[in-house]
């Protein structure tokens, strides 16, 4: 059974940074596609970035240039480095791989 566990959320001021982590169990993340999705209060889920099995990454325009996805295969973990955070980035962030979803981690950007 695949399980994904996110961590690293919190409250940060506008312009600040956070790094989210997603650690998988039940599957090896190397060579599989995995992505990050967020959901803001009262809004639908928004796909942010996908790290494909061929090494390509695709970012949503809303986060391009500010967010970076990376992998640490030895830890079976994927990261989302988020810089220059804005209040509109406030949301619950999920990692997603196929039908598997993590429980989410809350990010709040507020002064």
C-alpha positions in Angstrom: 0.0 0.0 0.0 1.4 3.4 -1.1 1.4 6.1 1.6 2.5 9.7 1.2 3.3 11.9 4.2 3.8 15.6 3.8 5.5 17.9 6.3 7.0 21.3 6.4 4.0 23.6 6.3 3.6 26.6 8.6 3.0 30.3 8.7 5.4 32.7 6.9 5.4 36.4 6.1 5.0 37.5 2.5 8.3 37.2 0.6 9.4 34.3 2.9 10.3 30.7 2.0 9.3 27.2 3.1 10.3 23.8 2.1 7.7 21.0 2.0 8.6 17.3 2.1 6.7 14.3 0.9 8.0 10.9 2.0 6.7 7.8 0.4 6.3 4.3 1.7 5.2 1.2 -0.2 6.8 2.3 -3.4 10.2 3.6 -4.7 9.8 7.2 -6.0 12.7 6.9 -8.3 11.5 6.8 -11.9 7.8 7.5 -11.1 5.9 10.7 -11.7 4.9 12.7 -8.6 3.5 16.1 -8.1 2.3 18.8 -5.8 -1.2 20.1 -5.7 -2.8 22.7 -3.4 -6.3 23.7 -2.4 -7.1 27.1 -1.0 -10.2 27.6 1.2 -13.3 27.7 -0.9 -11.4 26.8 -4.1 -10.8 23.7 -6.1 -7.5 21.8 -6.3 -4.7 23.4 -8.3 -1.9 21.4 -9.8 1.4 23.1 -9.2 4.2 21.0 -10.5 4.8 17.5 -11.8 8.1 15.7 -11.7 7.9 13.2 -14.5 9.6 9.8 -14.7 11.7 11.0 -17.6 13.1 13.8 -15.6 11.0 16.6 -17.0 9.2 19.0 -14.7 6.1 21.0 -15.5 5.2 24.0 -13.4 1.9 26.0 -13.2 2.3 29.6 -14.3 1.3 30.7 -10.8 4.4 29.2 -9.3 6.9 29.2 -12.1 10.2 30.8 -11.1 9.2 30.7 -7.4 8.7 27.0 -6.6 11.1 24.2 -7.3 10.5 20.4 -7.0 13.4 18.1 -6.2 13.9 14.5 -5.2 16.1 12.7 -2.7 16.0 9.1 -3.8 18.0 7.8 -0.8 15.2 9.1 1.5 12.4 8.3 -0.9 11.4 11.9 -0.5 10.3 14.7 -2.8 10.6 18.3 -1.8 8.9 21.5 -2.8 11.0 24.6 -2.2 8.8 27.6 -2.1 10.3 31.1 -2.3 8.9 34.6 -2.6 5.6 33.4 -1.0 2.5 35.5 -1.5 -0.7 35.6 0.6 -2.5 33.9 -2.4 -0.2 30.9 -1.8 -2.1 30.2 1.4 -3.6 26.7 1.0 -3.3 23.1 2.0 -0.6 21.4 0.0 -0.7 17.8 -1.1 1.7 15.5 -2.9 0.1 13.2 -5.4 1.2 10.1 -7.2 -1.4 8.4 -9.3 -4.3 7.5 -7.0 -2.2 8.1 -3.9 -2.5 11.4 -1.9 -0.9 12.6 1.2 -2.9 14.1 4.1 -1.8 17.6 3.3 0.2 20.2 5.0 -1.1 23.8 5.7 0.8 26.8 4.4 -0.3 30.2 5.5 1.3 33.4 4.1 0.4 36.4 6.2 1.9 39.5 7.7 
